[in-house]
């Protein structure tokens, strides 16, 4: 059956500035005032890396799907308000701190920060040297108990980091830039003329809002579930996928399901990007074909970016390659404004109860894609197995679409639209416009008794399947 959660999640979408956990502060202060900024900043230059070696590593690791898909090389750094950049005092007693970072040849630059504390009224912006693209502002709302923060990507190889601090909280702010990621495989649609991930996945993928399954009604049957799925930037340099998942109290707690193998390091600096797909209600007009060909609708100008910063691990393990997170600072109001959906689930681990499955995911950091597999009569295409040390749902082959690196952690839905697992690994890949190979997903019916059930169905609830 088709899932429903909160009716108000179908709210009208607002302007771009309301689409993220950042706050629109009307551009960095240095853009808006007639300041004397003639003092030249000494750019901090990254030392470079062996791209040939990195490409060779990616060629080996990418097909495995057992680790986040790497889009950038992350430098370890120690850049803070005391040892870098320059302060500029403003006439009213406020002040700004700026520094420049260069990673020669990078398509994008993004940062991870630690020891972050933005006092009330202070905020941080990132922007490219030519002032064509900004990321931020990050404010006190982005403070995390771990002190970590991961930023979105800024296009280009030369960026400015600008921190504004009001006089009333002078000296109270702090942060350290502990990682600078040189993006060599880019994800960001705002780059326009630069190489980007849009339409970069294999030719046998289907855009998520395209009808791939006439037996369940195509587009209309999966629209809700599509809005639950997000791309994750893990630890500043990798890509996984996961989904916002409901609990039986139906109270809007932002639980997020992904794969254990996507973890590593803290999740406080993770960035979650929702709505990275063909916008709702338009796919029927024009969709990418199975050859993933851009059309008049499938262009960079038509996509929204809704980002959330930081999460806390609640449950994780290798037995079903499972990880349940609590997304930090995301409220029901945010979910309403962003038109998100809390996906339903089934903890019924009966193999014979599943006769068709759907995967929704972000292959190679591309916009959201969809794939389908059927039981195919007596072929037993969808079955239980043990793979790579985990209890999994095993698909011998996909009937429509495919998964790729970057899809790791993405939800597997049964024929009733309920999550029953998350992607662990497999060999599935495109061969031209056809899919080839197998995939396997950690089973929710197994991870349920390992702690996930405690959060998704509190002990006073009695039913087995929530929908």
Buried (B, 14 or more C-beta within 10 A) or exposed (E): EBBEBBEEBEBEBEEEEEBBBBBEBEBBBBEEEEBEEEEEEEBBEBEEBEEEEBEEEBEEBBBBBBBBBBBBBBBEBEBBBEEBBEEBEBEEEBBBBBBBBBBEEBBBBBBBBBEBEBBEBBBBBBBBBEEEBBBBBBBBBBBBEBBBBBBBBBBBBBBBBBBBBBEEBBEBBBBBBBBBBBBBBBBBBBBEEEEBBBBBBBBBBBBBBBBBBEEBEBBEBBBBBBBBBBBBBBBBBBBBBBBBBBBBEEEBBBBBBBBBBBBEBBBBBBBBBBBBBBBBEEBEEEBBBBEBEEEEBBEBEBBBBBBBBBBBBBBBBEBBBBBBBBBBBBEBEBBBBBBBBBBBBBBBBEBEBBEBBBBBBBBBBBBBBBBBBBBBEEEEBBBBBEBBEBBBBBBBBBBBBBBBBBBBBBBBBBBBBBBBBBBBBBEBBBEEEEBBBBBBBBBBBBBBEBBBBBBBBEEEEEEEBBB
